Amino acid sequence: MTANPFRSAQFVLSAAEPRQLPHDSGAEIAFAGRSNAGKSSALNAICDQSGLARTSKTPGRTQLLNVFALGEERRLIDLPGYGYAKVPEAMRAKWRLVIDAYMRERESLRGVVLIVDVRHPLKEFDRQMLDYCRDIEMPCHVLLSKADKLGRGEGARTLALVRKECVAQNWPATAQLFSATAKTGLDEARTKLLDLLVA
Ligand code: GDP
């Protein structure tokens, strides 16, 4: 890929609720994942900006939907990471409601990128998200992150297993290996995101 259109991504705002988001027009993609799965690193790598998703880690902003604009009509939405140890259950339940409402109601949402640590594929949260995508017919692209932590053969085996599970569960999902550290899978991820944004 010669020019990376995601390089223009800029932080816009943090929203506690969907109604605080920018006007619901154009197209956007949401990034989801368990905390520590590598979501911020993936966003930074895809956008080729080392500090971009630092915003999402700022204390007080981890529970918010952080919005990054790609020009006027396209956006990336960083959803709250799921499973922060210090967060009480009542608050997690509230996040779930916010994410549910966002995904159900947002007209401009074109797809979800689900970040999953390749060493811990498809935990409960990931399955819930994929089930939810199936329920609302929302395309999902799974980034099996930190692929540099596994050998080639093991990574390929995990990818094959996850793809097989997607078919078996009828999840509307595709999957790939990804490493923000080794910068592998970047072009594949960007191409997929662009396809979703123009679909
Ligand atoms: P988030 O909580 O999902 O946003 O996760 P982060 O992006 O902050 O990453 C969590 C931890 O995993 C950090 O220590 C990162 O340095 C590490 N990490 C993220 N991506 C990769 C990767 O591709 N390879 C390796 N080896 N470590 C990674």
Boltz pocket constraint, residues with backbone or C-beta under 6 A from the ligand:
constraints:
  - pocket:
      binder: B
      contacts: [[A, 33], [A, 34], [A, 35], [A, 36], [A, 37], [A, 38], [A, 39], [A, 40], [A, 41], [A, 42], [A, 81], [A, 115], [A, 145], [A, 146], [A, 147], [A, 148], [A, 149], [A, 178], [A, 179], [A, 180], [A, 181], [A, 182]]
      max_distance: 6.0
